[in-house]
Amino acid sequence: MEEFNLDEVDHLLTTTRAVRKRLDLRRPVPRELILDCVKVSTQAPAGGNYQKWRWVIVDDPEKKLVIAEAYRDGYAPYIDAQKEAVSSKIPDDPTVQKIMSSSDYLAEILEKVPALAIPCSLGSPADMEGDLGGGLQGWWGSVLPAVWSYMLAARARGLGTAWTTLHLRYSERVGEALGIPATVTQLACVPTAYYLGETFMRGKRKPAEEITYWNTWKQSDIKAS
């Protein structure tokens, strides 16, 4: 018995893109709609079912500006290093240049996005030092699925998002502005807005057969025993 319409599910999963230039900066996003996305995110799996995620949704202009300025301070050295690396390796790749342009745009307009969602987690990765249940990987694995669920829920509701982390270098500054305690870890900043245009296409990716190994590293022959 098929529980889902796989065509629709696969379309959602394969067309949830990082949205930057197509964010609609003029159309407000109702808080109730964002809350619906958060409700979906709370069903994400979590280690030990310890639901330690929290969400700070920022739609106040002054507080969004604090986040945007922290993001730009983190973005400048990052993108300079990226552009230097690209110029020496693949200077004429149109796909890379498109991504760079899109990233520059988001850094410039971040405070104009209707809502900035800051997913957080109680505690910190340091809490897992010496832990026998997966350590650092286990800690992140218990919180990041909820962020992706939020982004998928947003896509299904006509909203565009992007997973960004560059403000985290200055998370203390942002935390002070938002009243986030030092005992809480900010995970990302997810700009959230209605998107412009009709829909999104699948991205160009390597074939699954090329990146899937069976029983042994680099053994990609599906028929191999």
Buried (B, 14 or more C-beta within 10 A) or exposed (E): EEEEEEEEEEBEEEEBBBBBBBBBEEEEBEEEBBEBBBEBBEEBEBBEEEBBBBBBBBBEEEBBBBBBBBBBBBBEEBBEEBBEEBEEEEEEEEEBBEBBEBBBBBBEBBBBBBBBBBBBBBBEBEBBEEEEEEEEEBBBEBBBBBBBBBBBBBBBBEBBBBBBBBBBBBBEBBBEBBEBEEEBBBBBBBBBBBBBEEEBEEEEEEEEEEEEEEEEEEEBEEEEE
